[in-house]
Amino acid sequence: MLPNRQTAQVSLAFLIASAITLGMLILTLVLVGQSFRGMEQAKLTAAEATARQLATSVDDRINAITQPPSTALAVLRHDPLTGATNLDERLDRLPVLADILSSSPIVSAIYAGFGDGDFFLFRTLSSSGAVQFPDAPTGSHFLLQSLEREGEQRVGVWRFYDTGLNLIEHRVLESYDYDPRKRPWYQAAQSVSELQLSAPYVFFTTQETGLTLSQRASAQPSTVLGIDVTVNDLGAQLAQLRQTPGSQLAIINDQGQLLASSEFEQEAGAVIQTARLQETERGVGGFTAEGRDWYGVAVALDALPDESLSIVIAIPSDELLAEVWAALARQTLIAGAIALLLLVIGWFMGRQVGKPLEQLTDRVSQLSRFRFDTKVRSESHIREASQLSIALDEMAHTIRSFQNISTVLNRGQDLNQLLQDILEQIVSIVGQKRGAIYLFNIHDHKLELTVNGGLEIPKALRSIPPAADDNELIRILRSHIPGH
C-alpha cells in the first residue's frame, strides 16, 4: 500500500495576510481605475471647454482684424482717389494711404483698380516683422506699384519712398503685366455695392496669408478699392494659447486649407488634418498620427461664416494626461504603502490565530502519545482558539479520569473504598461536586445505596424491574431523587 501523501500546506498567518492584502489590492485597482477614468474625462472636458473658449477668442480676433480695414475702405470709396484719371492726381492721395498703413500693422497694402485697366497699389515694405523686398533701396519704407499708360501700352513702375514719403528710387518693370479687372477681388466688388471679403489665401507678392476686402467706389462704379489684411499674427496668438508644449493649433477651412497655425507652416500637417476629421458633436476624440497618440477637436468659427472656418486643436495624449498619470502614480504609491502596512497587520493577526493553534497542535500530539497529564489549555484572545483549548483540556481531563478509574479497578481490594474512588473520578469527569452510587440487588429487585457523597437521598429504591433499560432507570431515579 502506498503511504498517504500530505498535500502542500500554507501557513494560516500567510493565508490571512495574503487575503487582506489581495482584497486591498483589488479594491485599490478598482478605485485607482475609476479615479483615472474620472480624471481623464475631466481633462478631456476641460480641453473641449478650452477649445470652445479659444474659438470665441479667435472669432473676436478675426472680427478685430476685419473691422478697422472695413471702416477705412468705407471712407476711401468716397475719396478723390477713385475719380483720379492720371498718376499725378493719384500721387496726391499718398499721405492718406500712408496714414492708413501706418495706423494698422495688419494692413499690408491698399490699392485701386480702374475701369480702364490702370492699377495703383501702395504698401509697406515690411509686415509681420519680415522684410518682403530684400532688393529695396536702403531707407525704403513704402512701395508704390502702379501701371502707367504710355500711349496704348501700360508700363509697370515701382516707386520706393521713405517714411516721409520722399521718393528714393523709380524703377520701371517692363515685364509687369497685370490687369486688375481680371482679378477675383475686382469682379466680386463690381457686381454689388456691399463690402466683399475674400477667402483666406497666400498673397502672391509677399507670400503672406491674409484676406482681401474690396468695395466699389461710390461715385465711380468702375473703380474698385481693395485692402490686403495679413493674419500672420493669428499664428503667433495660437502659439501662445497652446495648452501643452507639443500642442498644435490651426485655423483651416472645410477643404483643409490653412489660414493660421501655431507651427507657422504653410500647409496643415497630418496631425491637424486628422484632428479636423473629429466630429464636433463627439467632442474631444483620440487618434494616432506620426507615431504618437493624440486628442483632437475641431470647433467651427462664427467669423467669416461663408468660408466655413474651424479651429483645430491637437494635444499629445502623454502631455494632456501628464498630471493624471502623476496623480495616478501618487495614488499607486500610497496604495502600495497601505498594502504593505496591511500585509504586516495581516501577518500579525494571522500569528495571533496561528500561534495558539500551533500550541494546541503540539499538545494534542502529546495526548496522542498518552500523556494525559499535560495541560492542553492555551491562552489566546481569539475566542474560537480559546474555546477549542478549553474543550481539549476537558477532554484530556476526562480521559485522565477514566484512566484513573481503570487503575483503581485493577488495584482495588476493598469494594467500598473502590466504589468511593470510582465515585470521586466520575464526579470529576461530569464536572460536579457530589454524587452517589447505587448497586442493583438482582434478588430483591432493588437499588441499594452503597456510596454517598453528601446527598440526602433514599438508601434503597425497590420494585426495580430486572429488564429495565437505562431510560427506565433514569425515570425511576428522578422520581425519587431531586437534582441533576
C-alpha positions as CSV (number, residue, x, y, z in Angstrom):
1,M,0.0,0.0,0.0
2,L,1.3,3.4,-0.9
3,P,1.8,5.8,2.0
4,N,-0.6,8.6,2.4
5,R,0.8,11.8,0.7
6,Q,0.2,15.0,2.6
7,T,-0.9,17.9,0.3
8,A,1.0,21.2,0.3
9,Q,0.2,23.3,3.3
10,V,0.0,27.0,3.8
11,S,0.6,29.0,6.9
12,L,-2.5,30.4,8.4
13,A,-0.7,33.7,9.1
14,F,0.4,33.9,5.5
15,L,-3.1,33.0,4.3
16,I,-4.8,35.7,6.4
17,A,-2.1,38.3,5.4
18,S,-2.5,37.4,1.7
19,A,-6.3,37.5,1.9
20,I,-6.2,41.0,3.4
21,T,-3.5,42.3,1.1
22,L,-5.2,40.8,-2.0
23,G,-8.5,42.3,-1.1
24,M,-6.9,45.7,-0.6
25,L,-5.1,45.4,-3.9
26,I,-8.3,44.6,-5.7
27,L,-10.1,47.5,-4.1
28,T,-7.1,49.8,-4.8
29,L,-7.1,48.7,-8.5
30,V,-10.8,49.4,-8.8
31,L,-10.6,52.8,-7.1
32,V,-7.5,53.8,-9.0
33,G,-9.0,52.8,-12.3
34,Q,-12.2,54.7,-11.5
35,S,-10.1,57.7,-10.4
36,F,-8.1,57.6,-13.6
37,R,-11.2,57.5,-15.8
38,G,-12.7,60.3,-13.9
39,M,-9.6,62.5,-14.1
40,E,-9.1,61.6,-17.8
41,Q,-12.7,62.6,-18.5
42,A,-12.3,65.8,-16.5
43,K,-9.2,66.7,-18.5
44,L,-10.9,66.0,-21.8
45,T,-13.9,68.1,-20.8
46,A,-11.6,70.9,-19.8
47,A,-9.8,70.6,-23.1
48,E,-13.0,70.8,-25.0
49,A,-14.2,73.8,-23.0
50,T,-10.8,75.5,-23.7
51,A,-11.2,74.8,-27.4
52,R,-14.6,76.5,-27.4
53,Q,-13.3,79.5,-25.5
54,L,-10.4,79.6,-27.9
55,A,-12.8,79.6,-30.8
56,T,-14.6,82.6,-29.3
57,S,-11.3,84.4,-28.8
58,V,-10.3,83.7,-32.5
59,D,-13.7,84.9,-33.7
60,D,-13.2,88.1,-31.8
61,R,-9.7,88.4,-33.2
62,I,-10.8,87.9,-36.8
63,N,-13.5,90.5,-36.3
64,A,-11.0,92.8,-34.9
65,I,-8.8,92.3,-37.9
66,T,-11.5,92.9,-40.5
67,Q,-13.5,95.7,-38.8
68,P,-10.8,98.5,-39.0
69,P,-10.0,97.9,-42.6
70,S,-13.7,97.7,-43.4
71,T,-14.1,101.2,-41.9
72,A,-11.1,102.5,-43.8
73,L,-12.5,101.1,-47.0
74,A,-15.9,102.7,-46.4
75,V,-14.1,106.1,-46.2
76,L,-11.8,105.5,-49.1
77,R,-14.7,104.7,-51.5
78,H,-15.6,108.4,-51.3
79,D,-12.0,109.6,-51.6
80,P,-10.9,111.7,-54.7
81,L,-8.6,108.8,-55.5
82,T,-11.5,106.9,-57.0
83,G,-12.0,109.6,-59.6
84,A,-8.4,110.4,-60.4
85,T,-7.6,109.9,-64.1
86,N,-3.8,110.2,-64.1
87,L,-0.8,109.3,-61.9
88,D,-0.2,112.9,-60.6
89,E,-3.7,113.1,-59.2
90,R,-3.3,109.7,-57.6
91,L,0.0,110.6,-56.1
92,D,-1.6,113.5,-54.3
93,R,-3.6,110.9,-52.2
94,L,-0.5,109.1,-50.9
95,P,-0.5,110.8,-47.5
96,V,-4.0,109.5,-46.8
97,L,-3.0,105.9,-47.8
98,A,0.2,106.2,-45.8
99,D,-1.8,107.2,-42.7
100,I,-4.0,104.1,-43.1
101,L,-1.0,101.8,-43.5
102,S,0.8,103.3,-40.5
103,S,-2.2,103.1,-38.2
104,S,-2.7,99.3,-38.6
105,P,0.2,96.8,-38.7
106,I,-2.1,94.1,-40.2
107,V,-2.9,96.2,-43.3
108,S,-0.2,95.4,-45.8
109,A,-1.5,97.1,-48.9
110,I,-4.2,99.5,-50.2
111,Y,-5.0,99.6,-53.9
112,A,-7.4,100.7,-56.6
113,G,-8.3,99.0,-59.9
114,F,-9.8,101.3,-62.5
115,G,-12.2,100.6,-65.3
116,D,-9.6,101.4,-68.0
117,G,-7.2,98.8,-66.6
118,D,-5.0,101.1,-64.6
119,F,-3.7,99.9,-61.2
120,F,-2.5,101.8,-58.2
121,L,-1.2,99.9,-55.1
122,F,0.6,101.4,-52.1
123,R,2.2,99.0,-49.4
124,T,4.6,98.9,-46.6
125,L,7.9,97.1,-47.3
126,S,7.8,95.1,-44.1
127,S,4.9,93.4,-42.4
128,S,4.6,91.0,-39.6
129,G,8.3,91.6,-38.9
130,A,9.7,90.2,-42.1
131,V,11.2,92.2,-44.9
132,Q,9.4,91.1,-48.1
133,F,11.5,93.0,-50.6
134,P,15.2,92.4,-49.9
135,D,16.3,94.3,-53.1
136,A,14.6,97.5,-52.0
137,P,16.9,100.6,-51.7
138,T,18.3,101.5,-48.2
139,G,15.9,103.6,-46.2
140,S,12.8,102.5,-48.1
141,H,9.6,102.2,-46.1
142,F,6.8,102.3,-48.7
143,L,6.4,100.9,-52.2
144,L,4.1,102.2,-54.8
145,Q,3.2,99.7,-57.5
146,S,1.4,101.2,-60.5
147,L,0.5,100.6,-64.1
148,E,1.0,103.8,-66.1
149,R,-0.3,104.3,-69.6
150,E,2.1,105.3,-72.3
151,G,0.0,105.5,-75.4
152,E,-1.7,102.2,-75.9
153,Q,0.8,100.5,-73.6
154,R,0.7,100.2,-69.8
155,V,4.1,100.1,-68.1
156,G,4.7,98.8,-64.6
157,V,6.5,101.3,-62.3
158,W,7.8,100.7,-58.8
159,R,8.5,103.8,-56.6
160,F,10.2,103.5,-53.3
161,Y,9.6,106.0,-50.6
162,D,11.0,106.7,-47.1
163,T,8.8,107.3,-44.0
164,G,8.4,111.0,-45.0
165,L,7.1,110.0,-48.5
166,N,10.3,111.2,-50.2
167,L,11.0,109.3,-53.4
168,I,14.1,107.2,-53.2
169,E,14.1,105.2,-56.4
170,H,12.0,105.0,-59.6
171,R,12.1,101.5,-61.1
172,V,10.4,100.6,-64.4
173,L,9.3,97.0,-64.8
174,E,8.8,96.1,-68.4
175,S,7.5,92.7,-67.6
176,Y,5.0,93.8,-65.1
177,D,1.8,92.5,-66.8
178,Y,-1.2,92.8,-64.5
179,D,-4.9,93.6,-65.3
180,P,-6.9,94.3,-62.1
181,R,-10.2,93.8,-63.9
182,K,-9.5,90.1,-64.2
183,R,-8.8,89.6,-60.5
184,P,-11.4,88.0,-58.3
185,W,-11.5,90.8,-55.8
186,Y,-12.4,93.3,-58.6
187,Q,-15.0,91.1,-60.2
188,A,-16.7,90.3,-56.8
189,A,-17.0,94.0,-55.9
190,Q,-18.1,95.1,-59.4
191,S,-21.4,93.2,-59.2
192,V,-22.6,94.5,-55.8
193,S,-22.2,97.7,-53.8
194,E,-21.6,95.9,-50.4
195,L,-18.2,95.2,-48.9
196,Q,-16.7,91.9,-50.2
197,L,-14.4,89.7,-48.2
198,S,-12.3,87.0,-49.8
199,A,-11.4,83.6,-48.5
200,P,-8.0,83.4,-46.8
201,Y,-5.2,82.8,-49.3
202,V,-1.5,83.3,-49.7
203,F,-0.6,86.7,-51.3
204,F,1.4,86.3,-54.5
205,T,3.9,89.1,-53.9
206,T,4.7,88.7,-50.2
207,Q,3.7,85.0,-49.6
208,E,1.8,86.1,-46.5
209,T,-1.5,84.6,-45.5
210,G,-4.3,87.1,-45.5
211,L,-7.7,88.3,-46.6
212,T,-8.7,90.9,-49.2
213,L,-11.5,93.4,-48.6
214,S,-12.9,95.1,-51.7
215,Q,-15.7,97.5,-52.4
216,R,-16.9,99.5,-55.4
217,A,-16.3,103.3,-55.3
218,S,-19.4,105.3,-54.6
219,A,-19.0,107.9,-57.4
220,Q,-17.1,105.7,-59.9
221,P,-18.7,102.3,-60.2
222,S,-15.9,101.1,-62.5
223,T,-13.3,101.8,-59.8
224,V,-12.8,99.1,-57.1
225,L,-10.8,99.7,-53.9
226,G,-9.1,96.9,-52.1
227,I,-7.2,96.3,-48.8
228,D,-5.0,93.4,-48.1
229,V,-5.0,92.3,-44.4
230,T,-2.5,89.8,-43.1
231,V,-3.4,87.3,-40.5
232,N,0.0,86.0,-39.7
233,D,-0.3,87.3,-36.1
234,L,-3.1,84.8,-35.6
235,G,-0.4,82.1,-35.7
236,A,1.6,83.8,-33.0
237,Q,-1.6,84.1,-31.0
238,L,-2.4,80.5,-31.4
239,A,1.1,79.5,-30.3
240,Q,0.7,81.5,-27.1
241,L,-2.6,79.7,-26.4
242,R,-1.3,76.1,-26.6
243,Q,-2.3,74.1,-23.6
244,T,0.9,71.9,-23.7
245,P,4.3,72.4,-25.4
246,G,3.6,69.9,-28.0
247,S,0.0,71.0,-28.8
248,Q,-0.8,72.0,-32.4
249,L,-3.5,74.6,-33.3
250,A,-4.6,75.7,-36.7
251,I,-7.4,77.6,-38.4
252,I,-8.4,75.9,-41.6
253,N,-11.4,75.9,-44.0
254,D,-13.6,73.0,-44.9
255,Q,-11.2,72.0,-47.7
256,G,-8.3,71.7,-45.2
257,Q,-6.6,74.9,-46.4
258,L,-4.5,76.5,-43.7
259,L,-5.3,80.1,-42.6
260,A,-3.1,80.2,-39.5
261,S,-1.1,77.7,-37.5
262,S,0.8,77.6,-34.2
263,E,3.5,75.8,-36.1
264,F,3.9,78.6,-38.7
265,E,3.6,76.1,-41.5
266,Q,2.1,76.8,-45.0
267,E,0.2,73.5,-45.1
268,A,-1.7,71.7,-42.4
269,G,0.2,68.6,-41.4
270,A,-1.1,65.1,-40.8
271,V,-1.9,65.7,-37.2
272,I,-4.1,68.7,-37.9
273,Q,-5.8,67.1,-40.8
274,T,-6.6,64.0,-38.8
275,A,-7.8,66.1,-35.8
276,R,-10.0,68.1,-38.2
277,L,-12.0,65.0,-39.1
278,Q,-13.1,64.7,-35.4
279,E,-16.8,65.4,-35.4
280,T,-17.7,68.4,-33.3
281,E,-20.6,66.6,-31.8
282,R,-18.3,63.9,-30.4
283,G,-16.2,66.5,-28.5
284,V,-12.6,65.5,-27.9
285,G,-11.6,62.3,-29.7
286,G,-8.4,60.2,-29.7
287,F,-6.4,59.3,-32.7
288,T,-2.9,58.3,-33.8
289,A,-0.7,60.3,-36.1
290,E,3.0,60.4,-36.9
291,G,3.6,57.5,-34.5
292,R,2.1,59.3,-31.5
293,D,-1.3,59.2,-29.7
294,W,-3.3,62.5,-29.7
295,Y,-6.5,64.0,-28.6
296,G,-8.2,66.3,-31.2
297,V,-11.2,68.5,-31.5
298,A,-12.5,70.8,-34.3
299,V,-14.7,73.8,-33.4
300,A,-16.5,75.9,-36.0
301,L,-15.7,79.6,-36.1
302,D,-18.6,82.1,-36.4
303,A,-16.4,84.7,-38.1
304,L,-16.4,84.7,-41.9
305,P,-19.4,82.3,-42.0
306,D,-19.2,81.9,-45.8
307,E,-15.7,80.5,-45.5
308,S,-16.6,77.6,-43.1
309,L,-13.6,78.1,-40.9
310,S,-12.7,75.9,-38.0
311,I,-10.1,76.0,-35.3
312,V,-8.5,72.6,-34.9
313,I,-6.6,71.6,-31.7
314,A,-4.4,68.5,-31.4
315,I,-2.9,67.7,-28.0
316,P,-0.4,64.9,-27.4
317,S,-2.0,62.3,-25.1
318,D,1.0,62.0,-22.9
319,E,1.1,65.7,-22.3
320,L,-2.6,66.2,-21.8
321,L,-2.7,63.4,-19.3
322,A,0.7,64.1,-17.7
323,E,-1.0,65.4,-14.5
324,V,-3.4,62.5,-14.5
325,W,-0.5,60.0,-14.7
326,A,1.3,61.8,-12.0
327,A,-1.7,61.7,-9.7
328,L,-2.1,58.0,-10.6
329,A,1.5,57.4,-9.6
330,R,0.9,59.1,-6.3
331,Q,-2.2,57.1,-5.6
332,T,-0.5,53.9,-6.6
333,L,2.4,54.7,-4.2
334,I,0.0,55.5,-1.4
335,A,-1.9,52.3,-2.1
336,G,1.3,50.3,-2.1
337,A,2.3,51.7,1.2
338,I,-1.2,50.9,2.7
339,A,-1.0,47.4,1.2
340,L,2.4,46.8,2.8
341,L,1.1,48.1,6.1
342,L,-1.9,45.8,5.8
343,L,0.4,42.9,4.9
344,V,2.2,43.5,8.2
345,I,-1.1,43.8,10.1
346,G,-2.4,40.7,8.4
347,W,0.7,38.8,9.3
348,F,0.4,39.9,12.9
349,M,-3.3,38.9,13.1
350,G,-2.5,35.6,11.4
351,R,0.1,34.9,14.0
352,Q,-2.4,35.7,16.8
353,V,-4.6,33.0,15.4
354,G,-1.9,30.6,14.2
355,K,0.3,30.6,17.3
356,P,-2.3,29.2,19.8
357,L,-3.4,26.6,17.1
358,E,0.3,25.6,16.8
359,Q,0.4,25.2,20.6
360,L,-2.8,23.2,20.7
361,T,-1.5,21.0,17.8
362,D,1.6,20.3,19.8
363,R,-0.3,19.4,23.0
364,V,-2.8,17.3,21.2
365,S,0.1,15.5,19.7
366,Q,1.2,14.8,23.3
367,L,-2.2,13.4,24.1
368,S,-1.9,11.0,21.1
369,R,1.2,9.7,23.0
370,F,-1.0,9.0,26.1
371,R,0.5,12.0,28.0
372,F,-2.9,13.0,29.5
373,D,-1.2,14.8,32.4
374,T,-0.2,17.6,30.0
375,K,-2.1,20.9,30.3
376,V,-3.8,21.5,27.0
377,R,-5.3,24.9,27.6
378,S,-3.7,27.7,25.7
379,E,-4.3,31.4,26.4
380,S,-5.5,33.3,23.4
381,H,-7.5,36.4,22.6
382,I,-9.1,34.5,19.7
383,R,-12.4,33.2,21.0
384,E,-12.6,30.1,18.9
385,A,-9.0,29.1,19.7
386,S,-9.6,29.7,23.4
387,Q,-12.8,27.6,23.3
388,L,-11.0,24.8,21.5
389,S,-8.2,24.8,24.1
390,I,-10.8,24.5,26.9
391,A,-12.6,21.7,25.1
392,L,-9.3,19.8,24.6
393,D,-8.3,20.4,28.1
394,E,-11.6,19.0,29.4
395,M,-11.2,16.0,27.1
396,A,-7.7,15.3,28.4
397,H,-9.1,15.6,32.0
398,T,-11.9,13.2,31.2
399,I,-9.6,10.7,29.6
400,R,-7.2,11.0,32.6
401,S,-10.2,10.4,35.0
402,F,-11.2,7.2,33.1
403,Q,-7.6,6.2,33.2
404,N,-7.6,6.6,36.9
405,I,-10.8,4.6,37.2
406,S,-9.2,1.8,35.3
407,T,-6.2,2.0,37.6
408,V,-8.5,1.8,40.7
409,L,-10.4,-1.2,39.3
410,N,-7.1,-3.0,38.7
411,R,-5.6,-2.3,42.1
412,G,-8.5,-2.1,44.4
413,Q,-9.1,-4.8,47.1
414,D,-11.8,-3.1,49.3
415,L,-15.1,-2.8,47.4
416,N,-16.3,0.1,49.4
417,Q,-13.1,2.0,49.0
418,L,-13.0,1.0,45.3
419,L,-16.5,2.4,44.8
420,Q,-15.6,5.6,46.8
421,D,-12.6,6.1,44.5
422,I,-14.7,5.5,41.4
423,L,-17.4,8.0,42.6
424,E,-14.8,10.6,43.0
425,Q,-13.5,10.1,39.5
426,I,-16.9,10.1,37.9
427,V,-17.9,13.3,39.8
428,S,-14.8,14.9,38.5
429,I,-15.5,13.7,34.9
430,V,-19.0,15.1,34.8
431,G,-17.8,18.4,36.5
432,Q,-20.0,18.0,39.6
433,K,-19.3,18.3,43.4
434,R,-21.3,15.5,44.9
435,G,-22.7,12.1,43.9
436,A,-23.7,8.6,44.9
437,I,-23.5,5.0,43.8
438,Y,-26.4,2.5,43.9
439,L,-25.8,-1.2,43.4
440,F,-28.6,-3.3,41.9
441,N,-29.7,-6.3,44.0
442,I,-31.0,-8.7,41.5
443,H,-32.6,-11.0,44.1
444,D,-34.6,-8.3,45.8
445,H,-35.2,-6.2,42.7
446,K,-33.9,-3.0,44.4
447,L,-31.2,-0.4,44.2
448,E,-29.2,-0.1,47.4
449,L,-27.2,3.0,48.3
450,T,-23.6,1.9,48.6
451,V,-21.5,5.1,48.4
452,N,-23.0,8.5,49.3
453,G,-21.0,11.7,48.6
454,G,-23.1,14.0,50.8
455,L,-26.5,13.7,49.2
456,E,-29.9,13.4,51.0
457,I,-31.3,10.5,49.0
458,P,-33.1,7.2,49.8
459,K,-31.0,4.3,50.9
460,A,-32.9,1.9,48.7
461,L,-35.2,2.0,45.7
462,R,-37.5,-1.0,45.4
463,S,-39.5,-2.7,42.8
464,I,-36.9,-2.2,40.1
465,P,-37.7,-4.3,37.0
466,P,-34.8,-6.6,36.2
467,A,-35.2,-5.9,32.5
468,A,-35.3,-2.1,32.9
469,D,-33.1,-0.2,30.5
470,D,-31.1,3.0,31.1
471,N,-34.0,5.3,30.3
472,E,-36.3,3.4,32.7
473,L,-33.8,3.5,35.5
474,I,-33.2,7.3,34.9
475,R,-37.0,7.8,35.1
476,I,-37.2,5.9,38.4
477,L,-34.3,7.7,39.9
478,R,-35.7,11.1,39.0
479,S,-39.0,10.2,40.6
480,H,-37.2,9.6,44.0
481,I,-34.1,11.8,43.9
482,P,-34.1,15.6,43.4
483,G,-31.4,17.5,41.5
484,H,-29.5,16.5,38.4
